[in-house]
Amino acid sequence: MNKPTVRFDTDAILAQDDHLIHSFANLDGIRARQARTVIARAKGPYVYDAGGRRYIDGIGGLWCVNIGHGRQEVADAVADQLRNLDYYSTFYNLTHPLAAELSEKITSLAPGSLNRVYFGNSGSVANDSAVRMLHRYFNRRGEPSRRKILSRIGAYHGSTHLAIALTTPQYREGWHSADDLVEFLSSPYPYRRPENMEVAEFCDFLVDEMRERIEQIGAENIAGFIAEPILGAGGVIVPPPGYHRRTWELCGEYGIKMISDEVVTAFGRLGYMFASQAAYGIEPDIICTAKGLTSGYQPMSATIVSDDIYEMLSQPGDMFLHGMTYSGHPACCAAALANIGIIEREDICGHVQSVGLEFQQGLKALERHDIVGEVRGSHFMMGSEFVRDKVSKQPFDAADNIGGLVARHAQDRGLIVRPLGSMAVLSPCLTLSREEVGQVIGILDESIAGAMADL
């Protein structure tokens, strides 16, 4: 017998939704009943609105549904765990089987000496935790002045009070944050590099600037440098070749710890479980991850630290004065283990390395459009930047809302993309078939043409 179709009353849902505070939204627009889409169910690479219309989930939830929606194995693992042990904390000397198993699994996948893991419930918490641990590390080493964190214009590291301070200022205009702890370096943004500067020269410029800032601030005042392998919400910015290795080596030269923010890139998005070492040849002191850890099926993050840092956090008589009620939640651990099992069994990383590369190359061909200045990214983490003039790279005005215009055309054609200022961003489920990849590229192609006609 076929199951009855679940029906939703869109108007009733939106009336209830008036009580919800949406993240990174124009709340006044929502109050004025700005158009909203109710996503009611999902399966595979698709989501369905409350009226039953199907869309390709071109943003993978929010960079995170790596294994696709509706995987029964994960749902069963979570349900079974809730029936057996619904909740217990990992405070004090308490643990539970799945927290132990997951910590061992993650550290077995992480590079080098990253053998200890702290669980949180979001990428923001993962990055907050990394900074707190570094501050404690240097306090314990007798270097309490090492408090500053180097970040970059264009970075996105979260939205808690500390994580938003690490994030590029455009995401907190008019809001307070822990600004005194953070120093910003230039964005490693090759498309917007100075005129008449080759990409290799731009890399030299960035590394030289970093050295100069370290000397200016004083290495004795700097605890860490936090960097995404590819800057995500800041514009899908791919730093120039050699940048990661050289900045990592520079950190080592000055005794500065490197935090690799792999909240987006870990667990397959670039074709590797972790991109830091496999794709960029670095072994950071801390890796932070979240989204792909459970593919969004449960809220969970991990801050993975080196043996060196852990040793300083576990000196005789010390207390680790940091903790979250839901750290290592049993249901989240079950989801993560089931998710990682799927990624390994189905060789999703291998799929991304082949089909994801085709996705990257197919989108790159859209640069033939007059308003597409650059298509950039890697594998299943891609963005298209729109410009008014390709030669001068003159950007569109914010009022043009070009990213939103392209996104609306795409949604009308059955594809959800993320508008990001003058960009359209794609981070789909990693399970997309070649046929589905072709559909995404075709719809985006038509949507850019449609936006050009509107302009």
N, C-alpha and C positions, 0 to 999 in steps of 0.2 A: 504494500500500500504506500502511495506517495504521501510524504508529509505535507500538511497544509502550508501554503505560503503565509509567512508572517506579514501582516499588513500594518503600516504605520500611518498615523495622522500627522502629516508634516506641520500643519498649522498649530496643532496642539503642542507638538514638540518644541517648536520655535517660541511659543508663548511661555513654556516652562524655561526655555533657554535664556529668557530675559534675565533670569536670576544668576546666570553663570558669568563669571569674569573670565574672558578669553585671554589667552597668552598672546603678547605682541599684536594686539588688535586695536583698531580705532573704536574705543568703547562708545563714543558718542555716535559713530556710524551705526553700531549695532543697536544702540538705544533707539535710533531713528529707523530701525527695521531695514538696515542695509542687507543686501542679498546674502543669505547663508545657505550652505548645503548641508543637509543632514545625512551623514554616512551611517547607514543602518546595519549593514552586514558586509562580509568580505569572504573571498575564497581565492586561493592562488594569488595571481598578480592583480586581481580585480577587487574593486569595492563597488557597493551598490547604494544608491541614495534611497531615501524613505519611499520614493515613488516607484522604486524597482529598476531605475536606469543604471546601466553598468558603465564603469569607467576603468581604464587601466590606471592602477595606482602608481603614477610616475614619480612619486616622492617616497614610496615605501613607508607610508605612515609619516615618519619624519626622520629620514635617513636610516630607518631601523628594522623594517620587516624583511630581514635578509632571506629567510627561508620561505617567504610567501605566507599568505593568510590561511587560517583554518586548518593547520596541521594537527590531525587527530592525536598523533603521538605526544605532542606537547600538552594538549588539553588533558589527555589521559594521565600523563605524568603529574600534572598539577593537581588534578582531582584525586588521584590515588594518594598523593602526599598529604593533602588536606584531610583525607579520611584517616590517615595513620598518625600524623603529627601536624596539627593545623598551624601551630606557632610555638616557637621557643627562641629565646635570645641567645646570642653568643657573648653575652656579658660575663665578666669575671672569669671563673674557671669552667663555664658551661659551654657545651657545643652540641651538635647533633650530627647524625651520619652524613647528610647531604652537604652541609657546610664544609665538613672535612673533605669529602670526596671532590667537591667542586674546587676547593682551594688547591688540592693536589693536581687536578686536571688543568686548571688555568696556568699554574706555574710550570707544568710540564710543557706547555705550548709556548710560554713566554721565552724571550731570548736570554742568553747568558745567565747572570746570577740573580735574576729577578725571581726570587723563590718564596716571597711572602706576599699575601694578598689581604687587603681590607675591603670588606663589602659595604656598599652604600646603596642608595636607591635612585641615583641620578648622576649624569655626567657632571653637573654642578657640584654635587657632594664629593664626587671622586676627585675633582680638581681642588676643592677646598681642603679635602683631607690631605692631598699631596703637599700643599703649602704648609699646613699645620705640622705635618711630619718633618718637613725640611727645617722649619723653625726650631722644633724640638731637637732635631739632629745636631744643628749647629750650636744650640744652647749647651747641649751635653758635651760637645767638643771644646767648649770654652771659647766659642766665637759668636757671642750673642748679637753682635752688630750685623751679622749676615741675615738681613730681614728682607731686603728688596728682591722683587721678582721681575725679571726682564720679560716683556711680552712684545707684541707687534701690532701696529696699526693694521686693522683688517682681521684680527684674531677673534674667535668666539670660543669662550671657555665656560659659559654658563651664566646664570642669572641670580644666584644667591649674592649676598652683599659682598663677599670676597671674590667670587667667580666673575661677577659683572665688572669688578675693578680690573680683572685680568683681560677683559673683553674690550674690543675697540670702542672708543668713546661714543660712536654714533648710536650704540644700543642703550645708552643710559643718559641721553641728553636731558638735563633738567632733574636728574635723579642723583642721590648721593651714593657713594660707595667708598671702599677702603683705598682711596686714591694714593695715599701716602706710601703704600707698600709697593707700588708698581711703577716701572719706567718703560716707556714704549720706544721700540725701534721702528724703523721704516718698514712698510709692507714689502714683502718679497714678490712684487707684482710685475712680472716682466712686460705685460702688455702696456702698462702705464709707466715704464721706466723712462728716465730722461732721454730727450731726443739725442740722436747721434751717439748713443751708447749701445754697444753690442751686449748681448745677453751675458757673455762671460765677464765683461767689464762690470756689468750691473751686479753680478755675484761678488766680484772683488769689492765693489763699493759697499755692499751690504755687510760683508765680513769686516771690512776696515771700519765702517761706522760702529759695528758692535764692539770692536776692540777699543775704539776711542771712547765710547760710552762707558765701558767697563773701567777704563783708566780714569775717566772723569768722575764717576760715582765712587770708585774704589772697590776693587774686588772683595775687600774685607767687609763690605756692606751688602754684598749680593749673595743671596741664597740659591737662586735657581733661575733657569730660563725655560719658559713653557712655550711649546710650539706644536701646532697640528702639522702632520705630514703634508696634507693639503688643507689650506684654510677653507672651511666649509661655509658657514653662514656669512662670512665676510666677503664672499664672492667666488668661491671655488677656485682659489688662487693656487697655482702650482709653482713653487719656488724654482729658481733656475737650477740647472744641473750642478751638483757638487755642493749646493748650499747647506743641506742637512749635515753632511759629513764635516764640512769645514766649521760650522757653528758648534757642532758637538765637540770637535777637537779643541776649539777655542775655549769652550766651557771647561774641558779637562785641564787646559793650560793654567786657568785661573782658579781652579778648585770650585767651580760653580756646578751645581747639580742640574742635570737636564731632565725635564718632565716632558714626555711625549704624550700629547693629548690625542689618543686614538679612540675617543668616544665614537667618532663616525667611522674611521677607517678599519678598525679591528674586526675580526670575524668575517672576512671575506670580501668586503666592499671593493678592495683593490686587488683581490685575487690571493690574499694571504691571510692567515689567522692574525698575524701582527705584521704591519707594514714596516715598522721602524728598521729592523735589521734586514728583513727579507728584501724589501724594495729600496731602502736607502742606505744600508750598510752602517747603521749606528746601533749602539747598545745603550739606551738611555738609563738613567738611574731610577726612574719611575715611569711606568706606563699607566695611563688612566683610560678606562674603557667603560662603555655602558651599552648603548643602543643595540648593537648586534650580539651582545652577550646572551640575551634572551630572545632576540628578534622582536622585541617589544611586547612579547606575550605576558611578561611581568616586569614591573619596574625594578631594575637592579643595575648596580655599577660595581666596578672593581678598581682599586688603587693597588697596583702591583709594584713592590719596592725591592730594591737590591738587598743582598745580604749585608752589605756595608751599612746601609741606613738602618736595617732592622737591628743590627747589633747595638747601635747607639740608642735605639728606642727600648732596648730590653736589658739595660744595665741593672746590676743588683740593687734592689730597693726601689726601682722606678715603677711608677704607675703609668699606664698608657691612658692619659686623661682625654680620651676622644671616643665617642660612641653614638650610635643611632639605634633607636628602638627596633627598627626593622632590618638591621644589618644581618645579612646571612639568613633572611627569612626562608623557612623550609620550602614553601611553594615556589619562591623565586629561584632557589637552588635547583629544584626539580625542573623548572622550565629551562634554565641555563644548560643543565646537563643533557636534557633531551634535544635542545637546539644544537648544541655542539656535536652531539651524536649524529644528527641529520646532516650537518655541514660536512662531517668527516665521511660518513657512509656514502653520501651522494656526490662526493668530490665537488662540492659547490665552488671551492676555490679554483679548481681546474676549469670548471664551466666558466667562471668569471674571466679567467685568463684568456680563454678563446672567444666566447660569445661577447664578453664585456669589451674586448678589444675591437670587435666588429661594431659594437654599439658606439664606441668612441670614434672610430673612423667614419661611420655613417653620419653621425652628428656633425663631425668636422666639415663634411661636404656642404652643410647648410651655410657656410661662410660665403657661398655664392650670392646670397641675398644682400641687397644694398645696405640694409640696416644691421646686419650681423657683423660686428667688428671682430669678435673672436669667439670661437668655441673652445673651451678648455676643460681640463679635468683628467681623470683617468678611469678607464673601465666603467663601472657603474656609479661613478660620482662625477657628474658633468654639469656644465653651465654654459649658457650662451649670453654674451654681452652685446647689447644693442646700442648703436651709436647713430647720431644724426648724420655724420660724415665719416666715411671709412678712412679717408686720407689723413685728416686732421685728428681723428678719433674724438671729435666733439661729442660729448654726451647729450642725451636727451635731458630736458628739464624734468624735475620731479613731478611737475604738474601734468606732464604727458602720460605718466604712469604706464610707460611702455611695457614693462614686465607684466603688469596686471592686465593690460590689453591682450597680450599674447596668451596669457593664462586663461582668460575668458574664452578666447577663440578655441583654445585647446579643449577646455572643458565642454564647450558646445559640441565638440567632435568626439568626446568620449575619452579624454586623457586629462588627468590631474597633474599639473606642473606647479612648481613653487615660484611665484613672482618674488623677486628680490631686487627692489629698486629697478635698475635698468637691465635686469637679467631674468632669464627663465632657467630654473634649476631642476635637474632630474637626478633622482637617486632611487631607482625602482627596486623592486624585489630582485634578488640575485638569481632567481630561478627563471627569469624570462627566457623563452625560447627564441630561436632565430626569427621565426615568423612574427612573434610579438615585438621583438626589437625593431623589425621592419615597420610594423604598425605604428610604434611610437615615433620613429623618425618621420614617417609619412605624415602623421597628424601634426607634428611640430612644424614640418615644412609648410603645410597648408595654413597653419595658424599664423606663422610669421608673414606669409603672403597676405592673409586676411587683415592682419594688423597694419601692414604697409598700405593696403587699400583704404583703411579707415583714416590713416594719417594723411 
